[in-house]
Amino acid sequence: MPLTSSGIPARYLNLVLNRLPEPIRRDSRLFTAANIDPKDIETGGARIPLDHYKHFLSACIELSGDPAIVLKAGASQHVSLHGISSLAFLSSPNILEGFKILQEISGLNMPYCSFKLTKSNRVYSLEIDLDRQTGGQYRAILECVLNQLQGLIEEALSEEMSWANIEVDYSPPDYVDLYPNYFHCPVRFNAKQTRVEFPVEKLEAPIASANDNILSLARRTCRQLLKDCQSLNTWGHKVRAILEDNPTRRLTLTQVSKALNISSRMLQRHLGDQGCSFQSIQDERAKNLAEIYLGFEKISVENTAALLGYSSPANFRRSFRRWFGMTPQQYRKQLLQQKITTATSSPRSKDIAAKSDTPLANLVEDYYTTRTRLEELKDVITTRADELSNESLELLNLKESIINPTTNT
């Protein structure tokens, strides 16, 4: 099935698929009814047309006999499932700005949905309009959208969204008793317009993970992806879509070519005609994400390497040095120096520094030096542990060959 720039990322279908019992997951009727190739879901790189998506959901509900299966799947989604758009949201200064970003980039993950934010007195109202072509699965898809929003908000504020109010424009489903298990605030049915209402102070409260540098990089990446979506489905966009939908796997040219039903040689030729290459697209994506992940102090270099699909931190460090001409630790030190410069230049910081025997910049520098040294020691220990593990395996094999010499003859 060809990719489509306006479809739903296949990873969202995988979310529902994984909630089904194993026998049903293998049932061919799930895919034939929706005209979906199972390989598209396995690879995660396809974007499924809305019409096929709703038929797939219908088949999941019918074969499982569980009308709430989509609600349960939607509630289990982690914010990382939304890719780069979730990073843009979580890097925003507050939820209000995060919503504005979602409005701007909704075409990436929710092309069937639009948002409108208004303010009245001490309440913000987020109106949600869903494409009526969703037909019989209108309610199920809307439940997923509401769960996505709830997950992003709760991740950003580190608290349940119990202070909000949800109004939906459909009747209570048969499984309405399950709603309190999946929505953390009151839900009112049969409203004229689907909306979520929030207290002003919650949407304007600062987000702990806010980061201007990461936000800028994430928005730039999202805009590039949107631009690709609007470029008549070029080969460059097809490759980027597959890489974006496999965020923790470093796919090879062969794997991506197979997902696109084209030979590696032909794909390289198509990309060359568009002035790019598979390696340049892969490097561009990894480079942008590396900048974003390293901007979060809680994400270690090792975890950054794993998130980008590298088999080892050493391979990631080599790539990073090729992109930026420095190590990840040096890059982080550079970011920290920028923060120090900004922090120490404010009037309040100068006043604090004047009353202290040790300059603030020196204290931060000492902290960073210690942390960098600890990371270096961790690398040394990890490398040595791997070496010892290999040596132990060799010794065990040697011991086995001595005790049972006939086994190896």
KEMAR-873475 format. One record per atom (N, C-alpha, C): x, y negated, z negated. Coordinates in steps of 0.1 Angstrom, whole numbers, padded with zeros to 4 digits, always signed. Last residue first. Layout:
XYZ ...
% end
This chain:
+0350+0325-0196 +0357+0333-0185 +0347+0337-0174 +0338+0313-0217 +0343+0304-0206 +0350+0312-0195 +0332+0334-0234 +0321+0325-0229 +0325+0317-0217 +0354+0346-0245 +0348+0352-0233 +0337+0344-0227 +0362+0332-0267 +0370+0330-0255 +0363+0336-0243 +0349+0319-0292 +0343+0328-0282 +0350+0327-0269 +0368+0304-0306 +0361+0315-0313 +0355+0325-0303 +0379+0288-0286 +0388+0296-0294 +0380+0308-0301 +0357+0275-0276 +0364+0283-0266 +0374+0292-0274 +0349+0261-0299 +0340+0271-0293 +0347+0281-0284 +0370+0243-0301 +0367+0253-0312 +0359+0264-0306 +0366+0228-0278 +0379+0236-0280 +0377+0247-0290 +0341+0217-0283 +0343+0225-0272 +0355+0234-0273 +0349+0201-0306 +0339+0212-0307 +0339+0222-0295 +0367+0184-0293 +0372+0193-0304 +0362+0204-0306 +0350+0170-0276 +0361+0178-0271 +0366+0188-0281 +0334+0157-0295 +0328+0167-0286 +0338+0176-0280 +0352+0141-0307 +0346+0151-0315 +0340+0162-0306 +0358+0123-0286 +0369+0132-0291 +0363+0143-0299 +0333+0111-0284 +0338+0119-0273 +0349+0128-0277 +0333+0098-0309 +0322+0107-0305 +0327+0116-0294 +0355+0081-0307 +0355+0092-0317 +0344+0102-0314 +0345+0063-0287 +0357+0071-0284 +0358+0083-0294 +0323+0052-0300 +0321+0060-0288 +0333+0069-0285 +0337+0039-0320 +0328+0049-0324 +0324+0058-0312 +0351+0020-0306 +0359+0031-0313 +0349+0042-0317 +0330+0004-0297 +0339+0011-0287 +0346+0022-0294 +0320-0005-0322 +0311+0003-0313 +0320+0011-0303 +0342-0019-0332 +0337-0008-0339 +0329+0001-0330 +0344-0040-0312 +0355-0031-0314 +0351-0018-0321 +0319-0052-0316 +0322-0046-0303 +0334-0036-0304 +0322-0061-0342 +0312-0052-0339 +0314-0045-0326 +0342-0080-0338 +0345-0068-0346 +0334-0057-0344 +0327-0099-0324 +0339-0093-0318 +0342-0080-0325 +0308-0106-0343 +0304-0100-0330 +0315-0093-0323 +0325-0118-0361 +0317-0106-0365 +0312-0099-0353 +0334-0140-0347 +0344-0130-0351 +0337-0117-0355 +0310-0154-0345 +0317-0149-0333 +0326-0138-0336 +0306-0161-0372 +0296-0152-0365 +0302-0146-0352 +0328-0178-0377 +0326-0165-0384 +0317-0155-0377 +0322-0198-0359 +0335-0191-0357 +0334-0177-0365 +0298-0208-0369 +0298-0202-0356 +0311-0193-0354 +0306-0218-0394 +0296-0208-0393 +0297-0200-0380 +0324-0238-0385 +0329-0227-0394 +0319-0215-0393 +0306-0255-0372 +0317-0249-0365 +0323-0237-0372 +0291-0264-0393 +0284-0256-0383 +0295-0248-0375 +0310-0278-0407 +0303-0267-0414 +0297-0258-0403 +0317-0297-0389 +0327-0288-0393 +0321-0275-0400 +0294-0312-0386 +0299-0305-0375 +0309-0294-0379 +0292-0324-0412 +0282-0314-0408 +0288-0306-0396 +0322-0329-0431 +0313-0333-0420 +0304-0321-0416 +0323-0329-0466 +0326-0321-0454 +0317-0325-0442 +0313-0346-0485 +0327-0345-0483 +0332-0338-0471 +0285-0367-0477 +0291-0354-0479 +0306-0354-0477 +0274-0390-0470 +0273-0387-0484 +0280-0374-0487 +0276-0391-0443 +0283-0401-0450 +0284-0398-0465 +0258-0371-0435 +0272-0369-0434 +0281-0379-0442 +0234-0384-0439 +0237-0372-0447 +0252-0370-0447 +0236-0404-0420 +0234-0408-0434 +0238-0397-0443 +0237-0390-0397 +0249-0398-0400 +0248-0402-0415 +0212-0379-0397 +0223-0370-0399 +0236-0378-0402 +0196-0401-0393 +0195-0394-0406 +0207-0385-0408 +0204-0410-0367 +0206-0419-0379 +0206-0411-0392 +0219-0385-0347 +0207-0391-0352 +0211-0399-0365 +0242-0371-0341 +0241-0384-0335 +0228-0392-0341 +0240-0345-0349 +0249-0354-0357 +0248-0369-0352 +0223-0333-0330 +0219-0334-0344 +0227-0345-0352 +0238-0335-0306 +0224-0341-0307 +0221-0343-0322 +0261-0321-0313 +0262-0335-0308 +0249-0342-0310 +0250-0296-0319 +0257-0304-0330 +0257-0318-0326 +0240-0288-0294 +0230-0290-0306 +0237-0299-0316 +0264-0286-0281 +0254-0296-0276 +0244-0299-0287 +0275-0265-0295 +0282-0279-0295 +0272-0289-0291 +0258-0245-0288 +0258-0249-0302 +0265-0263-0303 +0265-0241-0261 +0251-0245-0265 +0251-0251-0279 +0291-0233-0265 +0289-0245-0258 +0275-0250-0261 +0287-0209-0278 +0294-0219-0285 +0292-0233-0278 +0274-0195-0257 +0267-0198-0269 +0273-0209-0277 +0297-0193-0240 +0285-0200-0236 +0276-0204-0248 +0313-0177-0256 +0318-0190-0253 +0306-0199-0248 +0298-0153-0256 +0301-0160-0268 +0305-0175-0266 +0298-0146-0228 +0285-0150-0235 +0288-0158-0248 +0327-0162-0213 +0320-0151-0219 +0307-0156-0225 +0329-0179-0180 +0331-0178-0195 +0324-0166-0201 +0319-0182-0155 +0333-0185-0157 +0337-0185-0172 +0293-0176-0148 +0295-0189-0155 +0310-0192-0158 +0294-0152-0133 +0284-0162-0130 +0288-0176-0136 +0315-0137-0143 +0315-0140-0129 +0305-0151-0126 +0307-0134-0169 +0320-0142-0166 +0320-0146-0152 +0285-0118-0165 +0283-0131-0171 +0295-0140-0168 +0297-0094-0156 +0288-0102-0147 +0287-0116-0152 +0311-0088-0180 +0318-0090-0167 +0310-0098-0157 +0290-0084-0198 +0300-0095-0200 +0308-0098-0187 +0277-0062-0187 +0270-0075-0187 +0280-0086-0189 +0296-0043-0192 +0293-0046-0178 +0285-0059-0177 +0296-0043-0220 +0308-0047-0213 +0305-0050-0198 +0271-0034-0228 +0274-0048-0230 +0287-0052-0222 +0258-0011-0203 +0266-0014-0215 +0269-0029-0216 +0238-0010-0184 +0241+0002-0191 +0250+0000-0203 +0214-0036-0182 +0228-0032-0181 +0230-0019-0189 +0188-0047-0184 +0190-0034-0178 +0204-0029-0176 +0184-0069-0199 +0186-0071-0185 +0189-0058-0177 +0182-0059-0224 +0170-0065-0218 +0171-0067-0203 +0209-0052-0228 +0198-0041-0227 +0186-0047-0221 +0221-0077-0230 +0225-0067-0220 +0214-0057-0217 +0207-0086-0253 +0206-0093-0240 +0210-0084-0228 +0217-0069-0272 +0203-0068-0268 +0200-0075-0255 +0244-0078-0272 +0241-0064-0269 +0226-0063-0265 +0241-0104-0280 +0247-0102-0267 +0243-0088-0263 +0210-0108-0298 +0224-0106-0297 +0228-0104-0283 +0186-0131-0306 +0189-0120-0296 +0204-0119-0294 +0185-0152-0323 +0182-0139-0329 +0185-0127-0319 +0190-0174-0308 +0201-0170-0316 +0198-0156-0322 +0182-0179-0275 +0176-0174-0288 +0187-0168-0296 +0198-0183-0254 +0194-0195-0261 +0187-0192-0274 +0201-0159-0243 +0212-0163-0251 +0209-0176-0258 +0178-0158-0227 +0179-0149-0239 +0190-0154-0248 +0183-0178-0207 +0172-0179-0216 +0174-0170-0229 +0206-0168-0195 +0206-0181-0201 +0195-0183-0211 +0196-0144-0185 +0207-0144-0195 +0208-0157-0202 +0177-0152-0166 +0172-0146-0179 +0183-0146-0189 +0195-0163-0147 +0185-0171-0153 +0180-0166-0166 +0209-0139-0140 +0216-0151-0145 +0206-0160-0153 +0190-0122-0130 +0197-0119-0143 +0204-0131-0149 +0182-0137-0107 +0173-0134-0118 +0180-0131-0131 +0206-0138-0093 +0199-0151-0097 +0189-0148-0108 +0212-0111-0089 +0221-0120-0098 +0214-0132-0102 +0192-0104-0072 +0193-0097-0085 +0202-0106-0094 +0197-0121-0050 +0184-0122-0057 +0185-0116-0071 +0223-0112-0043 +0221-0126-0047 +0208-0128-0055 +0218-0085-0036 +0227-0088-0048 +0225-0102-0052 +0202-0088-0014 +0196-0082-0026 +0204-0085-0038 +0204-0122+0000 +0208-0107+0000 +0202-0101-0013 +0194-0148+0024 +0198-0143+0010 +0202-0128+0011 +0183-0157+0047 +0194-0165+0041 +0198-0160+0027 +0165-0142+0060 +0160-0153+0052 +0171-0160+0044 +0181-0123+0072 +0174-0132+0081 +0168-0144+0074 +0188-0109+0049 +0198-0117+0056 +0192-0127+0065 +0164-0095+0045 +0168-0106+0035 +0179-0115+0041 +0164-0078+0067 +0153-0088+0065 +0157-0099+0056 +0187-0063+0061 +0187-0071+0074 +0176-0082+0072 +0180-0051+0038 +0192-0060+0038 +0191-0069+0050 +0160-0035+0048 +0157-0045+0038 +0168-0055+0038 +0174-0018+0065 +0164-0027+0071 +0161-0038+0061 +0190-0004+0046 +0196-0011+0057 +0187-0022+0063 +0171+0009+0031 +0179-0001+0025 +0186-0010+0035 +0138+0012+0047 +0152+0017+0045 +0160+0006+0038 +0107+0011+0029 +0116+0006+0040 +0130+0011+0037 +0089+0010+0008 +0087+0019+0019 +0095+0014+0032 +0093-0004-0015 +0088-0012-0004 +0086-0003+0009 +0105+0016-0031 +0092+0010-0035 +0085+0002-0024 +0129+0019-0016 +0119+0030-0017 +0105+0025-0021 +0141-0005-0022 +0138-0002-0008 +0127+0009-0007 +0146-0002-0049 +0137-0013-0044 +0132-0010-0030 +0164+0019-0049 +0151+0020-0056 +0141+0010-0051 +0185+0009-0034 +0178+0021-0029 +0164+0022-0036 +0194-0012-0050 +0188-0015-0036 +0180-0003-0031 +0184-0005-0084 +0193-0005-0073 +0186-0009-0060 +0173-0023-0113 +0171-0015-0102 +0181-0016-0091 +0176-0023-0144 +0185-0029-0134 +0184-0021-0121 +0149-0029-0165 +0156-0020-0156 +0164-0027-0146 +0133-0047-0179 +0144-0041-0186 +0151-0030-0178 +0114-0057-0160 +0123-0066-0167 +0135-0059-0174 +0099-0052-0135 +0107-0042-0142 +0118-0049-0150 +0087-0073-0123 +0078-0063-0130 +0086-0052-0136 +0109-0086-0112 +0102-0093-0123 +0093-0083-0130 +0116-0068-0091 +0125-0070-0102 +0118-0077-0114 +0092-0071-0075 +0096-0058-0081 +0106-0059-0093 +0094-0098-0069 +0082-0093-0076 +0085-0079-0083 +0118-0100-0054 +0117-0107-0067 +0105-0101-0076 +0110-0085-0031 +0121-0080-0040 +0120-0086-0054 +0090-0102-0022 +0087-0088-0025 +0097-0082-0034 +0104-0126-0017 +0094-0125-0027 +0091-0111-0031 +0120-0117+0004 +0126-0122-0008 +0116-0122-0020 +0101-0112+0024 +0108-0101+0018 +0115-0105+0005 +0071-0132+0017 +0084-0130+0024 +0091-0118+0017 +0043-0142+0015 +0048-0128+0012 +0061-0124+0019 +0039-0169+0021 +0034-0158+0030 +0041-0145+0028 +0047-0183-0002 +0055-0183+0010 +0052-0172+0020 +0036-0183-0026 +0029-0191-0016 +0036-0191-0003 +0053-0168-0041 +0039-0163-0039 +0032-0170-0028 +0075-0184-0042 +0076-0172-0034 +0062-0167-0031 +0065-0203-0060 +0068-0207-0046 +0069-0195-0037 +0064-0187-0082 +0051-0192-0076 +0053-0197-0062 +0091-0183-0086 +0082-0172-0084 +0069-0176-0077 +0098-0210-0092 +0104-0203-0080 +0096-0191-0076 +0084-0214-0115 +0081-0222-0103 +0086-0216-0090 +0097-0197-0132 +0083-0195-0129 +0079-0202-0116 +0122-0209-0133 +0121-0195-0128 +0107-0193-0124 +0116-0233-0145 +0122-0233-0132 +0121-0220-0125 +0106-0224-0169 +0097-0231-0160 +0103-0231-0146 +0130-0214-0180 +0118-0205-0178 +0108-0211-0168 +0146-0237-0182 +0150-0226-0174 +0138-0217-0170 +0131-0252-0200 +0134-0257-0187 +0138-0246-0178 +0130-0235-0223 +0117-0239-0216 +0120-0244-0202 +0157-0235-0230 +0150-0222-0225 +0138-0226-0218 +0160-0262-0237 +0168-0256-0227 +0162-0243-0221 +0141-0265-0258 +0140-0273-0246 +0148-0267-0234 +0124-0244-0277 +0137-0246-0273 +0137-0253-0259 +0106-0229-0304 +0107-0239-0294 +0121-0242-0290 +0100-0211-0323 +0109-0206-0313 +0111-0217-0302 +0081-0223-0340 +0095-0221-0345 +0105-0217-0334 +0062-0250-0328 +0065-0236-0327 +0079-0233-0331 +0043-0275-0346 +0055-0270-0339 +0057-0255-0339 +0008-0280-0340 +0018-0276-0349 +0031-0271-0342 -0013-0284-0323 -0002-0294-0323 +0009-0291-0332 -0030-0263-0328 -0024-0264-0314 -0013-0274-0314 -0036-0268-0354 -0030-0255-0351 -0023-0257-0337 -0049-0293-0355 -0036-0291-0362 -0029-0278-0359 -0073-0288-0341 -0063-0297-0335 -0049-0294-0342 -0086-0255-0340 -0084-0268-0348 -0072-0275-0342 -0101-0243-0310 -0090-0243-0320 -0090-0256-0328 -0122-0221-0291 -0120-0234-0299 -0110-0233-0309 -0125-0208-0260 -0119-0206-0273 -0117-0219-0279 -0152-0198-0238 -0142-0207-0243 -0136-0202-0256 -0175-0194-0212 -0165-0187-0220 -0154-0197-0225 -0206-0208-0213 -0193-0209-0208 -0183-0202-0218 -0230-0202-0226 -0231-0207-0212 -0217-0207-0205 -0230-0171-0244 -0227-0185-0243 -0228-0189-0228 -0233-0144-0252 -0244-0151-0244 -0242-0166-0244 -0217-0143-0285 -0220-0138-0272 -0231-0147-0265 -0188-0151-0304 -0202-0153-0302 -0206-0150-0287 -0165-0139-0327 -0169-0139-0313 -0184-0141-0311 -0141-0149-0352 -0155-0147-0348 -0157-0147-0333 -0108-0133-0349 -0117-0145-0352 -0131-0141-0348 -0093-0113-0339 -0090-0117-0353 -0098-0130-0357 -0102-0085-0321 -0102-0099-0321 -0101-0104-0336 -0101-0058-0329 -0092-0063-0318 -0091-0078-0317 -0118-0052-0349 -0105-0045-0349 -0095-0051-0339 -0141-0066-0342 -0133-0071-0353 -0119-0064-0354 -0151-0049-0320 -0145-0062-0318 -0137-0067-0330 -0165-0026-0325 -0150-0025-0325 -0144-0039-0324 -0192-0032-0323 -0187-0030-0337 -0171-0029-0337 -0196-0032-0296 -0194-0045-0302 -0188-0043-0316 -0201-0012-0276 -0190-0010-0286 -0187-0023-0294 -0219-0022-0259 -0223-0011-0268 -0213-0009-0279 -0214-0058-0259 -0213-0045-0253 -0218-0034-0264 -0235-0087-0259 -0227-0078-0267 -0226-0064-0261 -0233-0105-0227 -0240-0099-0238 -0231-0090-0246 -0212-0133-0219 -0218-0120-0216 -0224-0115-0228 -0195-0155-0222 -0207-0156-0214 -0213-0143-0210 -0182-0161-0255 -0182-0154-0242 -0195-0155-0235 -0162-0179-0277 -0175-0178-0272 -0174-0172-0258 -0143-0178-0307 -0144-0174-0293 -0159-0173-0289 -0124-0198-0328 -0138-0193-0325 -0138-0190-0310 -0097-0196-0353 -0103-0199-0340 -0117-0194-0339 -0085-0186-0375 -0091-0200-0376 -0098-0204-0363 -0072-0163-0371 -0085-0162-0378 -0092-0175-0378 -0049-0153-0356 -0057-0164-0351 -0071-0165-0357 -0022-0146-0379 -0034-0142-0371 -0043-0154-0368 +0011-0158-0373 +0000-0157-0381 -0012-0152-0373 +0032-0169-0357 +0035-0159-0367 +0024-0158-0377 +0029-0186-0336 +0027-0192-0349 +0030-0182-0361 +0036-0169-0314 +0042-0183-0315 +0041-0188-0329 +0020-0147-0318 +0035-0145-0317 +0041-0159-0320 -0005-0158-0316 -0001-0152-0329 +0014-0150-0329 -0005-0166-0289 -0007-0176-0300 -0002-0171-0313 -0002-0142-0275 +0008-0153-0274 +0007-0163-0285 -0025-0128-0284 -0012-0123-0286 -0001-0133-0286 -0046-0144-0274 -0045-0142-0288 -0031-0137-0292 -0041-0141-0246 -0040-0154-0253 -0038-0153-0268 -0046-0114-0243 -0033-0120-0239 -0031-0133-0247 -0073-0112-0251 -0063-0105-0259 -0049-0111-0256 -0085-0126-0230 -0086-0131-0244 -0076-0125-0253 -0079-0108-0209 -0074-0122-0209 -0074-0128-0223 -0093-0085-0217 -0078-0085-0216 -0072-0099-0216 -0119-0095-0216 -0114-0090-0229 -0099-0090-0228 -0121-0099-0188 -0121-0111-0197 -0116-0107-0211 -0121-0073-0180 -0109-0081-0176 -0109-0093-0185 -0146-0064-0190 -0133-0058-0194 -0121-0066-0191 -0164-0082-0178 -0163-0082-0192 -0149-0076-0196 -0161-0075-0150 -0159-0089-0155 -0156-0089-0170 -0165-0052-0138 -0154-0052-0147 -0151-0066-0153 -0185-0056-0118 -0188-0048-0130 -0177-0048-0141 -0168-0084-0106 -0180-0076-0106 -0183-0069-0119 -0147-0100-0099 -0144-0089-0108 -0156-0080-0110 -0157-0121-0086 -0155-0110-0078 -0150-0098-0086 -0157-0143-0103 -0169-0134-0104 -0167-0122-0095 -0128-0151-0120 -0134-0149-0107 -0145-0139-0108 -0134-0170-0149 -0129-0158-0143 -0136-0156-0130 -0124-0196-0169 -0132-0193-0158 -0126-0181-0151 -0124-0209-0201 -0118-0199-0192 -0128-0195-0181 -0115-0238-0220 -0125-0231-0211 -0118-0221-0202 -0106-0245-0250 -0100-0240-0238 -0111-0232-0231 -0108-0273-0270 -0116-0262-0264 -0109-0258-0251 -0099-0286-0302 -0095-0283-0288 -0104-0272-0283 -0112-0308-0326 -0112-0294-0320 -0107-0295-0306 -0119-0331-0339 -0107-0324-0344 -0106-0310-0338 -0132-0346-0311 -0130-0348-0325 -0118-0341-0330 -0122-0327-0285 -0134-0334-0290 -0133-0334-0305 -0105-0320-0255 -0105-0323-0269 -0117-0331-0273 -0099-0292-0232 -0105-0305-0235 -0104-0307-0250 -0085-0274-0205 -0084-0277-0219 -0090-0291-0222 -0092-0247-0185 -0094-0261-0186 -0094-0265-0201 -0080-0221-0163 -0082-0227-0176 -0084-0242-0176 -0087-0192-0144 -0083-0206-0145 -0087-0211-0158 -0079-0161-0127 -0084-0168-0139 -0079-0182-0138 -0067-0144-0110 -0081-0144-0109 -0088-0153-0120 -0040-0144-0114 -0045-0152-0103 -0060-0153-0102 -0022-0140-0138 -0037-0140-0138 -0042-0149-0127 +0005-0141-0133 +0000-0130-0140 -0015-0129-0140 +0009-0164-0116 +0018-0153-0117 +0012-0140-0122 -0011-0184-0118 -0010-0176-0106 -0001-0164-0106 -0005-0199-0140 -0015-0188-0142 -0015-0178-0129 +0011-0221-0143 +0017-0209-0137 +0008-0197-0138 -0004-0242-0154 +0005-0244-0142 +0009-0232-0135 -0016-0231-0176 -0025-0236-0165 -0016-0238-0152 +0007-0226-0191 -0001-0215-0186 -0011-0219-0174 +0014-0252-0197 +0023-0244-0189 +0015-0232-0183 -0007-0259-0214 -0005-0267-0201 +0004-0259-0191 -0002-0242-0235 -0014-0240-0226 -0013-0247-0213 +0021-0253-0245 +0021-0239-0240 +0009-0237-0231 +0012-0277-0255 +0021-0277-0243 +0022-0263-0237 -0003-0265-0276 -0009-0274-0267 -0001-0274-0254 +0016-0251-0292 +0006-0244-0284 +0000-0252-0273 +0048-0268-0288 +0036-0264-0295 +0027-0257-0286 +0071-0268-0272 +0072-0274-0286 +0060-0271-0294 +0078-0235-0258 +0072-0248-0258 +0072-0254-0272 +0087-0210-0258 +0097-0220-0259 +0091-0234-0259 +0064-0195-0253 +0070-0194-0267 +0081-0204-0269 +0060-0200-0225 +0050-0204-0236 +0057-0205-0249 +0083-0189-0214 +0080-0203-0212 +0070-0208-0223 +0080-0163-0221 +0091-0170-0226 +0089-0185-0225 +0057-0156-0206 +0056-0156-0220 +0068-0164-0227 +0067-0158-0180 +0057-0168-0184 +0055-0168-0199 +0084-0136-0177 +0090-0149-0179 +0080-0160-0183 +0063-0111-0190 +0075-0115-0184 +0079-0129-0187 +0042-0099-0202 +0039-0110-0193 +0051-0117-0187 +0052-0082-0220 +0046-0076-0208 +0044-0087-0198 +0059-0095-0243 +0069-0093-0233 +0064-0088-0220 +0037-0093-0260 +0038-0105-0252 +0049-0104-0241 +0021-0061-0256 +0031-0070-0262 +0033-0082-0253 -0011-0047-0258 -0001-0053-0250 +0008-0062-0258 -0033-0037-0271 -0020-0031-0274 -0008-0037-0266 -0055-0049-0262 -0051-0052-0275 -0037-0047-0279 -0059-0036-0237 -0055-0050-0238 -0050-0054-0251 -0067-0011-0246 -0054-0012-0239 -0049-0027-0239 -0091-0016-0257 -0081-0010-0266 -0067-0012-0259 -0105-0026-0235 -0103-0035-0246 -0092-0030-0255 -0105-0003-0219 -0097-0015-0214 -0095-0025-0226 -0121+0015-0234 -0107+0018-0231 -0099+0006-0227 -0148+0014-0240 -0139+0004-0247 -0124+0006-0243 -0160+0035-0229 -0163+0022-0223 -0154+0011-0229 -0149+0065-0222 -0147+0055-0233 -0149+0041-0227 -0146+0085-0204 -0159+0085-0211 -0158+0075-0223 -0126+0088-0186 -0122+0089-0200 -0135+0090-0209 -0138+0084-0162 -0132+0096-0164 -0128+0099-0179 -0149+0057-0165 -0157+0068-0162 -0151+0082-0165 -0126+0041-0170 -0138+0042-0180 -0146+0054-0178 -0111+0046-0147 -0105+0049-0161 -0116+0050-0171 -0128+0036-0127 -0124+0050-0128 -0119+0054-0141 -0128+0009-0134 -0141+0016-0134 -0138+0031-0135 -0101+0003-0130 -0107+0002-0143 -0120+0010-0144 -0101+0006-0101 -0092+0014-0110 -0098+0014-0124 -0118-0014-0093 -0122+0000-0091 -0114+0010-0099 -0103-0036-0101 -0116-0034-0108 -0121-0019-0105 -0081-0033-0083 -0079-0033-0097 -0092-0030-0105 -0091-0036-0058 -0086-0023-0061 -0085-0022-0077 -0098-0064-0060 -0109-0054-0057 -0104-0040-0061 -0073-0076-0064 -0083-0076-0075 -0094-0066-0072 -0044-0057-0054 -0055-0066-0051 -0066-0065-0061 -0014-0056-0073 -0026-0049-0068 -0038-0059-0065 +0018-0057-0065 +0008-0066-0070 -0005-0060-0064 +0045-0035-0075 +0034-0039-0067 +0025-0049-0074 +0064-0026-0093 +0067-0038-0085 +0056-0043-0076 +0061-0003-0107 +0058-0016-0114 +0059-0028-0105 +0065+0023-0101 +0076+0014-0099 +0074+0001-0106 +0040+0034-0108 +0053+0039-0114 +0064+0029-0113 +0023+0020-0092 +0022+0018-0106 +0035+0023-0113 +0031+0028-0067 +0031+0014-0070 +0031+0011-0085 +0027+0056-0068 +0041+0051-0068 +0041+0036-0071 -0001+0059-0065 +0005+0060-0078 +0020+0055-0079 -0018+0036-0045 -0007+0046-0044 -0001+0047-0058 -0052+0031-0045 -0039+0027-0050 -0030+0039-0049 -0080+0032-0041 -0071+0030-0030 -0058+0025-0034 -0097+0038-0061 -0092+0024-0061 -0083+0021-0049 -0101+0065-0058 -0113+0056-0059 -0109+0041-0057 -0075+0074-0059 -0082+0075-0046 -0094+0065-0046 -0068+0072-0086 -0061+0064-0076 -0068+0063-0063 -0084+0088-0101 -0081+0075-0106 -0076+0066-0095 -0083+0112-0088 -0095+0104-0086 -0093+0089-0091 -0062+0127-0097 -0060+0119-0084 -0072+0109-0082 -0051+0128-0129 -0063+0130-0121 -0062+0121-0108 -0032+0123-0148 -0028+0130-0136 -0039+0132-0126 -0046+0111-0168 -0036+0103-0161 -0031+0109-0148 -0061+0132-0177 -0068+0122-0169 -0058+0114-0162 -0042+0147-0192 -0048+0153-0180 -0055+0143-0171 -0033+0128-0212 -0024+0132-0201 -0032+0138-0190 -0057+0101-0219 -0051+0114-0222 -0043+0119-0210 -0048+0066-0216 -0056+0078-0212 -0049+0091-0216 -0031+0046-0220 -0040+0048-0231 -0049+0061-0228 -0016+0043-0197 -0009+0049-0209 -0019+0052-0220 -0034+0029-0181 -0031+0043-0178 -0025+0050-0190 -0032+0003-0191 -0045+0011-0193 -0042+0026-0191 -0006-0003-0184 -0010-0005-0198 -0023+0004-0201 -0006+0000-0157 +0002+0009-0165 -0003+0009-0179 -0019-0023-0150 -0026-0011-0148 -0019+0000-0156 +0001-0042-0156 -0011-0042-0163 -0019-0030-0161 +0021-0036-0137 +0024-0032-0151 +0011-0033-0159 +0013-0047-0113 +0010-0033-0115 +0012-0029-0130 -0002-0079-0113 +0010-0071-0115 +0007-0056-0119 -0027-0085-0089 -0024-0084-0103 -0012-0075-0105 -0021-0107-0060 -0027-0096-0067 -0023-0096-0082 -0011-0124-0042 -0022-0130-0051 -0028-0119-0059 +0008-0112-0027 +0013-0122-0035 +0002-0127-0045 +0009-0077-0024 +0002-0089-0021 +0006-0100-0031 +0024-0049-0007 +0024-0059-0018 +0015-0071-0014 +0007-0022+0009 +0015-0034+0009 +0013-0042-0003 +0009+0012+0000 +0000+0000+0000 +0009-0012+0000 
% end
